[in-house]
Amino acid sequence: LSIERSFEKGSYVENSQPVMTIKKSNESKVIDARILAKYRPFIFMGTTAKITVNSPGYKKTLSGEITRISADSFSDDEKNGAERYYKVEIKPDDKIIVPPELEGVQVNVYALSKKVTLLNYITALVGDNIVFNVW
């Protein structure tokens, strides 16, 4: 907010005379994304996210943090409501500078919900219906 000139009580302001100017502050960029509803149990506020830009000229991977998740899911009109999504806002890390030419460019977002060891992954593939008995 920038005040153009100081006014006193009883001052006259002409038509179209600038009184104050509202300027955009240096707020950080926010990435709007959507996740499939089936992945919602694995995503939470504060989750680390990796962001890759869908542009052949930009190869860097950005990192950020999920700051907001929508309360309700929505359907995509282009896909005739076949799948439901949640809206997610991701704030890039403070040390990362997002160039202005990347505003509005589509990105891929990979949310890292938890780390899985190789043993956990293999045992998750083995079903609960397998029974090991002693002979």
N, CA and C atoms as an extended XYZ file, in Angstrom:
405
Properties=species:S:1:pos:R:3:atomname:S:1:resname:S:1:resid:I:1 pbc="F F F"
N         0.855       -1.169        0.000 N   LEU     1
C         0.000        0.000        0.000 CA  LEU     1
C         0.897        1.225        0.000 C   LEU     1
N         0.692        2.073       -0.959 N   SER     2
C         1.488        3.288       -1.077 CA  SER     2
C         0.536        4.475       -1.202 C   SER     2
N         0.613        5.416       -0.264 N   ILE     3
C        -0.255        6.594       -0.291 CA  ILE     3
C         0.411        7.653       -1.157 C   ILE     3
N        -0.348        8.167       -2.150 N   GLU     4
C         0.193        9.123       -3.114 CA  GLU     4
C         0.479       10.482       -2.475 C   GLU     4
N        -0.419       10.978       -1.676 N   ARG     5
C        -0.201       12.247       -0.981 CA  ARG     5
C        -1.015       12.255        0.292 C   ARG     5
N        -0.612       13.072        1.213 N   SER     6
C        -1.326       13.108        2.489 CA  SER     6
C        -2.531       14.040        2.379 C   SER     6
N        -3.628       13.593        2.934 N   PHE     7
C        -4.855       14.379        2.927 CA  PHE     7
C        -5.172       14.812        4.344 C   PHE     7
N        -5.790       15.965        4.422 N   GLU     8
C        -6.252       16.464        5.706 CA  GLU     8
C        -7.769       16.484        5.692 C   GLU     8
N        -8.356       16.657        6.846 N   LYS     9
C        -9.810       16.696        6.956 CA  LYS     9
C       -10.335       17.854        6.120 C   LYS     9
N       -11.325       17.543        5.267 N   GLY    10
C       -11.924       18.563        4.416 CA  GLY    10
C       -11.223       18.717        3.078 C   GLY    10
N       -10.229       17.895        2.773 N   SER    11
C        -9.523       17.982        1.489 CA  SER    11
C       -10.453       17.565        0.361 C   SER    11
N       -10.218       18.141       -0.811 N   TYR    12
C       -11.018       17.825       -1.986 CA  TYR    12
C       -10.220       16.880       -2.880 C   TYR    12
N       -10.861       15.796       -3.306 N   VAL    13
C       -10.230       14.836       -4.204 CA  VAL    13
C       -10.944       14.923       -5.543 C   VAL    13
N       -10.162       15.237       -6.588 N   GLU    14
C       -10.745       15.343       -7.924 CA  GLU    14
C       -11.033       13.960       -8.495 C   GLU    14
N       -11.875       13.948       -9.512 N   ASN    15
C       -12.237       12.711      -10.183 CA  ASN    15
C       -10.992       12.081      -10.831 C   ASN    15
N       -10.804       10.809      -10.650 N   SER    16
C        -9.688       10.020      -11.207 CA  SER    16
C        -8.324       10.426      -10.660 C   SER    16
N        -8.288       11.126       -9.555 N   GLN    17
C        -7.010       11.472       -8.937 CA  GLN    17
C        -6.542       10.293       -8.084 C   GLN    17
N        -5.304        9.825       -8.296 N   PRO    18
C        -4.829        8.694       -7.479 CA  PRO    18
C        -4.674        9.093       -6.017 C   PRO    18
N        -5.248        8.299       -5.159 N   VAL    19
C        -5.171        8.542       -3.729 CA  VAL    19
C        -4.136        7.611       -3.116 C   VAL    19
N        -4.216        6.341       -3.487 N   MET    20
C        -3.248        5.370       -3.005 CA  MET    20
C        -3.075        4.290       -4.061 C   MET    20
N        -1.947        3.621       -3.983 N   THR    21
C        -1.636        2.540       -4.905 CA  THR    21
C        -1.420        1.274       -4.102 C   THR    21
N        -2.084        0.219       -4.518 N   ILE    22
C        -1.892       -1.072       -3.869 CA  ILE    22
C        -0.898       -1.856       -4.704 C   ILE    22
N         0.203       -2.218       -4.095 N   LYS    23
C         1.250       -2.957       -4.789 CA  LYS    23
C         1.322       -4.369       -4.248 C   LYS    23
N         1.680       -5.257       -5.126 N   LYS    24
C         1.842       -6.652       -4.737 CA  LYS    24
C         3.119       -6.784       -3.911 C   LYS    24
N         2.993       -7.426       -2.772 N   SER    25
C         4.178       -7.641       -1.944 CA  SER    25
C         4.943       -8.842       -2.475 C   SER    25
N         6.107       -9.060       -1.986 N   ASN    26
C         6.943      -10.170       -2.435 CA  ASN    26
C         6.521      -11.469       -1.767 C   ASN    26
N         5.293      -11.857       -1.998 N   GLU    27
C         4.817      -13.120       -1.450 CA  GLU    27
C         5.383      -14.256       -2.278 C   GLU    27
N         5.551      -15.375       -1.650 N   SER    28
C         6.085      -16.524       -2.372 CA  SER    28
C         5.021      -17.092       -3.297 C   SER    28
N         5.471      -17.805       -4.277 N   LYS    29
C         4.577      -18.439       -5.239 CA  LYS    29
C         3.903      -19.648       -4.587 C   LYS    29
N         2.729      -19.989       -5.069 N   VAL    30
C         1.991      -21.149       -4.583 CA  VAL    30
C         1.641      -22.011       -5.783 C   VAL    30
N         1.802      -23.296       -5.642 N   ILE    31
C         1.485      -24.234       -6.712 CA  ILE    31
C         0.155      -24.894       -6.376 C   ILE    31
N        -0.807      -24.765       -7.285 N   ASP    32
C        -2.102      -25.427       -7.126 CA  ASP    32
C        -2.037      -26.764       -7.838 C   ASP    32
N        -2.371      -27.808       -7.129 N   ALA    33
C        -2.340      -29.154       -7.707 CA  ALA    33
C        -3.605      -29.882       -7.309 C   ALA    33
N        -3.802      -31.025       -7.913 N   ARG    34
C        -4.917      -31.882       -7.520 CA  ARG    34
C        -4.404      -33.310       -7.420 C   ARG    34
N        -4.925      -34.014       -6.427 N   ILE    35
C        -4.536      -35.409       -6.235 CA  ILE    35
C        -5.791      -36.272       -6.320 C   ILE    35
N        -5.613      -37.487       -6.773 N   LEU    36
C        -6.743      -38.408       -6.829 CA  LEU    36
C        -7.245      -38.700       -5.421 C   LEU    36
N        -8.542      -38.857       -5.288 N   ALA    37
C        -9.149      -39.095       -3.977 CA  ALA    37
C        -8.630      -40.374       -3.330 C   ALA    37
N        -8.224      -41.359       -4.125 N   LYS    38
C        -7.736      -42.611       -3.534 CA  LYS    38
C        -6.390      -42.431       -2.831 C   LYS    38
N        -5.665      -41.339       -3.129 N   TYR    39
C        -4.386      -41.079       -2.467 CA  TYR    39
C        -4.522      -40.148       -1.269 C   TYR    39
N        -5.726      -39.665       -0.976 N   ARG    40
C        -5.928      -38.706        0.118 CA  ARG    40
C        -5.483      -39.232        1.482 C   ARG    40
N        -5.666      -40.520        1.828 N   PRO    41
C        -5.217      -40.979        3.152 CA  PRO    41
C        -3.701      -40.895        3.350 C   PRO    41
N        -2.952      -40.799        2.270 N   PHE    42
C        -1.497      -40.781        2.373 CA  PHE    42
C        -0.914      -39.373        2.346 C   PHE    42
N        -1.741      -38.372        2.103 N   ILE    43
C        -1.280      -36.992        1.980 CA  ILE    43
C        -1.766      -36.205        3.186 C   ILE    43
N        -0.881      -35.405        3.770 N   PHE    44
C        -1.264      -34.582        4.911 CA  PHE    44
C        -0.503      -33.269        4.854 C   PHE    44
N        -0.949      -32.306        5.649 N   MET    45
C        -0.300      -30.997        5.676 CA  MET    45
C         1.124      -31.164        6.188 C   MET    45
N         2.049      -30.501        5.542 N   GLY    46
C         3.447      -30.607        5.917 CA  GLY    46
C         4.194      -31.679        5.154 C   GLY    46
N         3.499      -32.419        4.294 N   THR    47
C         4.147      -33.449        3.491 CA  THR    47
C         5.113      -32.800        2.509 C   THR    47
N         6.292      -33.389        2.359 N   THR    48
C         7.265      -32.902        1.392 CA  THR    48
C         6.804      -33.279       -0.006 C   THR    48
N         6.976      -32.357       -0.957 N   ALA    49
C         6.574      -32.613       -2.339 CA  ALA    49
C         7.713      -32.234       -3.273 C   ALA    49
N         7.898      -33.030       -4.300 N   LYS    50
C         8.862      -32.743       -5.361 CA  LYS    50
C         8.068      -32.284       -6.573 C   LYS    50
N         8.501      -31.194       -7.191 N   ILE    51
C         7.783      -30.604       -8.304 CA  ILE    51
C         8.688      -30.616       -9.529 C   ILE    51
N         8.214      -31.226      -10.613 N   THR    52
C         8.948      -31.204      -11.876 CA  THR    52
C         8.117      -30.436      -12.888 C   THR    52
N         8.781      -29.573      -13.639 N   VAL    53
C         8.110      -28.718      -14.610 CA  VAL    53
C         7.972      -29.475      -15.928 C   VAL    53
N         6.781      -29.409      -16.537 N   ASN    54
C         6.532      -30.061      -17.827 CA  ASN    54
C         7.014      -29.162      -18.961 C   ASN    54
N         8.297      -28.954      -19.027 N   SER    55
C         8.880      -28.128      -20.068 CA  SER    55
C        10.225      -28.722      -20.453 C   SER    55
N        10.480      -28.902      -21.749 N   PRO    56
C        11.757      -29.506      -22.143 CA  PRO    56
C        12.960      -28.626      -21.819 C   PRO    56
N        12.758      -27.331      -21.648 N   GLY    57
C        13.872      -26.434      -21.385 CA  GLY    57
C        14.207      -26.252      -19.920 C   GLY    57
N        13.413      -26.805      -19.021 N   TYR    58
C        13.638      -26.612      -17.586 CA  TYR    58
C        13.784      -27.976      -16.934 C   TYR    58
N        14.975      -28.291      -16.474 N   LYS    59
C        15.270      -29.629      -15.962 CA  LYS    59
C        15.366      -29.716      -14.442 C   LYS    59
N        15.272      -28.602      -13.745 N   LYS    60
C        15.432      -28.627      -12.289 CA  LYS    60
C        14.189      -29.201      -11.611 C   LYS    60
N        14.417      -29.843      -10.484 N   THR    61
C        13.325      -30.332       -9.649 CA  THR    61
C        13.206      -29.404       -8.449 C   THR    61
N        12.016      -28.889       -8.225 N   LEU    62
C        11.770      -28.001       -7.097 CA  LEU    62
C        11.232      -28.823       -5.939 C   LEU    62
N        11.455      -28.351       -4.750 N   SER    63
C        10.886      -29.027       -3.584 CA  SER    63
C        10.011      -28.034       -2.828 C   SER    63
N         9.018      -28.571       -2.163 N   GLY    64
C         8.099      -27.722       -1.426 CA  GLY    64
C         7.380      -28.506       -0.352 C   GLY    64
N         6.371      -27.873        0.205 N   GLU    65
C         5.616      -28.467        1.305 CA  GLU    65
C         4.135      -28.211        1.082 C   GLU    65
N         3.320      -29.216        1.336 N   ILE    66
C         1.872      -29.062        1.190 CA  ILE    66
C         1.364      -28.199        2.340 C   ILE    66
N         0.726      -27.073        1.987 N   THR    67
C         0.262      -26.133        3.001 CA  THR    67
C        -1.249      -26.160        3.191 C   THR    67
N        -1.984      -26.660        2.186 N   ARG    68
C        -3.441      -26.689        2.318 CA  ARG    68
C        -4.008      -27.819        1.476 C   ARG    68
N        -5.010      -28.496        2.023 N   ILE    69
C        -5.730      -29.552        1.316 CA  ILE    69
C        -7.212      -29.218        1.410 C   ILE    69
N        -7.912      -29.306        0.293 N   SER    70
C        -9.337      -28.970        0.301 CA  SER    70
C       -10.113      -29.926        1.203 C   SER    70
N       -11.187      -29.421        1.771 N   ALA    71
C       -11.984      -30.226        2.696 CA  ALA    71
C       -12.823      -31.270        1.974 C   ALA    71
N       -13.194      -30.979        0.740 N   ASP    72
C       -14.057      -31.900        0.004 CA  ASP    72
C       -13.449      -32.179       -1.362 C   ASP    72
N       -13.773      -33.317       -1.913 N   SER    73
C       -13.270      -33.673       -3.239 CA  SER    73
C       -14.188      -33.093       -4.307 C   SER    73
N       -13.679      -33.026       -5.524 N   PHE    74
C       -14.454      -32.529       -6.653 CA  PHE    74
C       -14.205      -33.438       -7.846 C   PHE    74
N       -15.099      -33.379       -8.822 N   SER    75
C       -14.939      -34.202      -10.019 CA  SER    75
C       -14.454      -33.331      -11.164 C   SER    75
N       -13.773      -33.958      -12.109 N   ASP    76
C       -13.258      -33.268      -13.281 CA  ASP    76
C       -14.322      -33.317      -14.367 C   ASP    76
N       -14.756      -32.149      -14.829 N   ASP    77
C       -15.810      -32.095      -15.842 CA  ASP    77
C       -15.347      -32.654      -17.186 C   ASP    77
N       -14.047      -32.540      -17.474 N   GLU    78
C       -13.529      -33.043      -18.744 CA  GLU    78
C       -13.575      -34.564      -18.815 C   GLU    78
N       -13.522      -35.225      -17.672 N   LYS    79
C       -13.536      -36.690      -17.637 CA  LYS    79
C       -14.904      -37.226      -17.222 C   LYS    79
N       -15.933      -36.406      -17.375 N   ASN    80
C       -17.318      -36.790      -17.071 CA  ASN    80
C       -17.501      -37.271      -15.636 C   ASN    80
N       -16.738      -36.735      -14.717 N   GLY    81
C       -16.900      -37.069      -13.305 CA  GLY    81
C       -16.495      -38.476      -12.946 C   GLY    81
N       -15.661      -39.104      -13.774 N   ALA    82
C       -15.260      -40.489      -13.511 CA  ALA    82
C       -14.357      -40.593      -12.293 C   ALA    82
N       -13.525      -39.595      -12.071 N   GLU    83
C       -12.598      -39.631      -10.938 CA  GLU    83
C       -12.779      -38.384      -10.097 C   GLU    83
N       -12.500      -38.517       -8.810 N   ARG    84
C       -12.613      -37.388       -7.892 CA  ARG    84
C       -11.224      -36.970       -7.432 C   ARG    84
N       -11.085      -35.672       -7.153 N   TYR    85
C        -9.795      -35.101       -6.799 CA  TYR    85
C        -9.925      -34.225       -5.560 C   TYR    85
N        -8.799      -33.982       -4.910 N   TYR    86
C        -8.683      -32.996       -3.846 CA  TYR    86
C        -7.743      -31.907       -4.331 C   TYR    86
N        -8.066      -30.659       -4.015 N   LYS    87
C        -7.191      -29.546       -4.370 CA  LYS    87
C        -6.128      -29.407       -3.291 C   LYS    87
N        -4.889      -29.231       -3.724 N   VAL    88
C        -3.757      -29.136       -2.808 CA  VAL    88
C        -2.958      -27.886       -3.163 C   VAL    88
N        -2.533      -27.131       -2.159 N   GLU    89
C        -1.635      -25.995       -2.382 CA  GLU    89
C        -0.264      -26.357       -1.843 C   GLU    89
N         0.756      -26.091       -2.645 N   ILE    90
C         2.132      -26.408       -2.282 CA  ILE    90
C         2.938      -25.122       -2.299 C   ILE    90
N         3.650      -24.874       -1.215 N   LYS    91
C         4.518      -23.700       -1.123 CA  LYS    91
C         5.947      -24.160       -1.367 C   LYS    91
N         6.601      -23.616       -2.405 N   PRO    92
C         8.003      -23.986       -2.632 CA  PRO    92
C         8.876      -23.544       -1.456 C   PRO    92
N         9.990      -24.240       -1.258 N   ASP    93
C        10.916      -23.887       -0.188 CA  ASP    93
C        11.383      -22.448       -0.349 C   ASP    93
N        11.700      -21.804        0.774 N   ASP    94
C        12.102      -20.401        0.759 CA  ASP    94
C        13.388      -20.168       -0.022 C   ASP    94
N        14.295      -21.127        0.001 N   LYS    95
C        15.577      -20.947       -0.681 CA  LYS    95
C        15.467      -21.109       -2.194 C   LYS    95
N        14.330      -21.622       -2.672 N   ILE    96
C        14.134      -21.831       -4.107 CA  ILE    96
C        13.455      -20.608       -4.703 C   ILE    96
N        14.032      -20.099       -5.773 N   ILE    97
C        13.451      -18.964       -6.477 CA  ILE    97
C        12.773      -19.496       -7.735 C   ILE    97
N        11.463      -19.297       -7.822 N   VAL    98
C        10.710      -19.735       -8.995 CA  VAL    98
C        10.727      -18.591      -10.003 C   VAL    98
N        11.318      -18.808      -11.182 N   PRO    99
C        11.377      -17.734      -12.177 CA  PRO    99
C         9.980      -17.329      -12.649 C   PRO    99
N         9.782      -16.055      -12.985 N   PRO   100
C         8.449      -15.599      -13.407 CA  PRO   100
C         7.962      -16.261      -14.692 C   PRO   100
N         8.878      -16.732      -15.544 N   GLU   101
C         8.442      -17.375      -16.789 CA  GLU   101
C         7.801      -18.742      -16.549 C   GLU   101
N         7.931      -19.288      -15.350 N   LEU   102
C         7.311      -20.574      -15.031 CA  LEU   102
C         5.895      -20.436      -14.480 C   LEU   102
N         5.419      -19.214      -14.300 N   GLU   103
C         4.064      -19.018      -13.786 CA  GLU   103
C         3.060      -19.505      -14.821 C   GLU   103
N         2.145      -20.353      -14.399 N   GLY   104
C         1.116      -20.872      -15.283 CA  GLY   104
C         1.509      -22.123      -16.046 C   GLY   104
N         2.730      -22.606      -15.873 N   VAL   105
C         3.192      -23.805      -16.569 CA  VAL   105
C         2.740      -25.031      -15.788 C   VAL   105
N         2.347      -26.077      -16.506 N   GLN   106
C         1.927      -27.306      -15.836 CA  GLN   106
C         3.127      -28.014      -15.225 C   GLN   106
N         2.889      -28.616      -14.071 N   VAL   107
C         3.943      -29.342      -13.361 CA  VAL   107
C         3.419      -30.704      -12.928 C   VAL   107
N         4.338      -31.595      -12.634 N   ASN   108
C         4.009      -32.871      -12.000 CA  ASN   108
C         4.422      -32.774      -10.545 C   ASN   108
N         3.570      -33.231       -9.651 N   VAL   109
C         3.844      -33.162       -8.222 CA  VAL   109
C         3.931      -34.578       -7.676 C   VAL   109
N         5.003      -34.838       -6.949 N   TYR   110
C         5.201      -36.131       -6.305 CA  TYR   110
C         5.273      -35.890       -4.804 C   TYR   110
N         4.270      -36.345       -4.072 N   ALA   111
C         4.226      -36.157       -2.623 CA  ALA   111
C         4.850      -37.369       -1.953 C   ALA   111
N         5.751      -37.109       -1.028 N   LEU   112
C         6.455      -38.171       -0.313 CA  LEU   112
C         5.809      -38.339        1.050 C   LEU   112
N         4.913      -39.311        1.163 N   SER   113
C         4.176      -39.429        2.419 CA  SER   113
C         4.977      -40.128        3.505 C   SER   113
N         5.674      -41.212        3.169 N   LYS   114
C         6.515      -41.867        4.162 CA  LYS   114
C         7.553      -42.710        3.441 C   LYS   114
N         8.591      -43.048        4.157 N   LYS   115
C         9.645      -43.869        3.580 CA  LYS   115
C         9.316      -45.337        3.817 C   LYS   115
N         9.576      -46.154        2.805 N   VAL   116
C         9.294      -47.583        2.880 CA  VAL   116
C        10.592      -48.335        2.626 C   VAL   116
N        10.897      -49.260        3.502 N   THR   117
C        12.092      -50.078        3.300 CA  THR   117
C        11.778      -51.179        2.296 C   THR   117
N        12.819      -51.789        1.775 N   LEU   118
C        12.643      -52.872        0.818 CA  LEU   118
C        11.898      -54.048        1.455 C   LEU   118
N        12.220      -54.357        2.711 N   LEU   119
C        11.538      -55.450        3.406 CA  LEU   119
C        10.047      -55.152        3.574 C   LEU   119
N         9.708      -53.919        3.923 N   ASN   120
C         8.296      -53.547        4.056 CA  ASN   120
C         7.562      -53.680        2.730 C   ASN   120
N         8.224      -53.298        1.652 N   TYR   121
C         7.605      -53.387        0.333 CA  TYR   121
C         7.350      -54.841       -0.054 C   TYR   121
N         8.334      -55.702        0.165 N   ILE   122
C         8.191      -57.114       -0.200 CA  ILE   122
C         7.119      -57.791        0.652 C   ILE   122
N         7.111      -57.510        1.948 N   THR   123
C         6.097      -58.129        2.810 CA  THR   123
C         4.697      -57.593        2.518 C   THR   123
N         4.599      -56.391        1.999 N   ALA   124
C         3.287      -55.857        1.628 CA  ALA   124
C         2.729      -56.583        0.409 C   ALA   124
N         3.614      -57.092       -0.442 N   LEU   125
C         3.168      -57.832       -1.621 CA  LEU   125
C         2.644      -59.216       -1.267 C   LEU   125
N         3.150      -59.779       -0.176 N   VAL   126
C         2.696      -61.097        0.261 CA  VAL   126
C         1.345      -60.916        0.943 C   VAL   126
N         0.364      -61.632        0.484 N   GLY   127
C        -0.987      -61.475        1.018 CA  GLY   127
C        -1.123      -62.019        2.425 C   GLY   127
N        -2.161      -61.591        3.113 N   ASP   128
C        -2.437      -62.068        4.470 CA  ASP   128
C        -3.030      -63.476        4.476 C   ASP   128
N        -3.400      -63.969        3.296 N   ASN   129
C        -4.028      -65.283        3.245 CA  ASN   129
C        -3.012      -66.424        3.201 C   ASN   129
N        -1.737      -66.113        3.158 N   ILE   130
C        -0.716      -67.160        3.174 CA  ILE   130
C        -0.427      -67.525        4.625 C   ILE   130
N        -0.488      -68.823        4.923 N   VAL   131
C        -0.274      -69.304        6.286 CA  VAL   131
C         0.969      -70.181        6.296 C   VAL   131
N         1.850      -69.901        7.217 N   PHE   132
C         3.055      -70.712        7.387 CA  PHE   132
C         2.832      -71.649        8.576 C   PHE   132
N         2.801      -72.949        8.319 N   ASN   133
C         2.580      -73.944        9.366 CA  ASN   133
C         3.826      -74.807        9.546 C   ASN   133
N         3.936      -75.364       10.719 N   VAL   134
C         5.019      -76.302       11.004 CA  VAL   134
C         4.579      -77.675       10.525 C   VAL   134
N         5.457      -78.471        9.938 N   TRP   135
C         5.092      -79.802        9.427 CA  TRP   135
C         4.981      -80.760       10.522 C   TRP   135
